[in-house]
Amino acid sequence: MHAHAAIQAKIDALPRRSLAFYPTPLHKLERLSGHFGVNLYMKRDDLSGRGSFGGNKMRKLEFLIGDAIAQGCDTVVTFGAAQSNHAMQTVCACRACGLSPVLFLTTVVDFDPQDVRANMLVNEIMGAEMHLIPPQKGSVTDAFKRTQELAAKRIGELEADGRKVYVIPVGGTTSVGCVGFANAVLELCGQMDALEISPDFIAHSTGSGGTMAGLVAGKALTQTQAAILSFSAFNPGGEEGEHAAFAAGMANSVLEQVGVPQRVGAKDCTIDQNYFAPGYELPNDLTDEAIKLLAREEGILVDPVYSGKALAGLFDYIHKGTIAPGSNVVFWHTGGVVALFAEKEILGNIRN
Ligand SMILES: *Cc1c(COP(=O)(O)O)cnc(C)c1O
């Protein structure tokens, strides 16, 4: 515990803005634990609050917005898909601190401008400046390139207007933001210690890789034995192993900021890409079943884009025995439930 206190002090010394409600609850899923023959716990970052929809990005945003304010910025520009949870949480965070949010959003799934839903609706209510970029001829890469060009142009305009702009990349995945999830591991360790349980597995959904990087750094910081299982919500692209190496680099820069000698490698980032098919924001049967099982056994909701797919992977690991009976498993609920109220295309067959 003494070692943790010293690490905590280092993290607490970094610029930060309190934006959400921590610690988030950790509780056992009694009925599903019985069903699967494991001790299944859920870490509820969906309940971190602000704007009603919580989510994992708030942990990164506490440090990112803290950094933005320390630098004297008044405007925040960020990126994502049209229904990005990160973008929505950035808007909430900005509004809570009097900063102006500007969003550049790539429309992966078509939407009806007469019937704006879910996170896009939240962004509108909160008055964010939104720029929507549709992929031309279905090329998402092309859309990302145009997004960057449009954003650079807009940032130039804002700066010419005397604004000081803080740019946050997709998912808030920077070495500053990822500290939030290393800090989250300390939070979880405290809760598990109080229950006198040590986790064997921590499972979660991964996208831009920042949550994973923070968890991997947190594992190294706390010497936690738990294996971190990261289930992809989409194909991160690049060469084989490139994304894991990127996340490991991010984790190492967190370790550097905290001032500890430990370092991690790409092999510490175990990314499973077998459960997101057919693609980002597109549903699959295993995910639909996982969402319904959790909802009908426990009365808890997860989204079909991120946590639902990770849950499908976790349940499959338990079925296959990759996770042995009797194991202590923590599923990290990263939020995103508002996607249940997004475009029908995103939803899947979860009604019957
Ligand atoms: C962004 C997001 C993730 C993935 O987090 P990354 O840090 O981008 O890897 C997982 N679940 C939900 C609900 C998210 O919004």
The ligand as a Gaussian input file, in Angstrom:
#p B3LYP/6-31G(d) Opt

LIG

0 1
 C      -13.813000       4.919000     -26.590000
 C      -14.478000       3.742000     -26.007000
 C      -13.777000       2.539000     -25.761000
 C      -12.352000       2.359000     -26.153000
 O      -11.478000       3.175000     -25.454000
 P      -10.078000       3.577000     -26.115000
 O       -9.372000       4.255000     -25.038000
 O      -10.371000       4.455000     -27.290000
 O       -9.408000       2.323000     -26.573000
 C      -14.449000       1.499000     -25.172000
 N      -15.746000       1.604000     -24.860000
 C      -16.465000       2.715000     -25.074000
 C      -17.896000       2.726000     -24.719000
 C      -15.847000       3.827000     -25.656000
 O      -16.573000       4.928000     -25.876000

